[in-house]
Amino acid sequence: MKNLIIRDHIVEPPTSINCFRELTFWVHYDYRHIDSIIIESEKENWDSVWKYLKTFGAFDFIYDFVRPEDKELGLRISDEFVLAPTIPVAYIDEKNVKSILRAVSYN
């Protein structure tokens, strides 16, 4: 099972919620090598991240939450290197969503 793990602060502004949803949509439907899209967050932030994503209809393709200390294996999108492989980005917007999708397709 291969996961796409997105760090929680990547989903917050300045990330475009529409581009975040586009990313998770295409990964869910077109990238068969990715089984689950997971948000990595401290447990105390799960509710606020869930509410934020749900408010904008961006939780449709999210499978679960994990804590950073769980060291879940998979491809990460994060602004800090934690475990390989990591796609380093500070936010997701219309300028980088396609390059992120390409990076996911190659991993």
Secondary structure, DSSP 4 states (H G I P E B T S, - for coil): --EEEEEHHHHSTTS-HHHHHHHHHHHHHH-TT--EEEEE--GGGHHHHHHHHHHTT--TT--EEE-GGG---SEEEESS--SSSEEE-S---TTTHHHHHHHHHH-
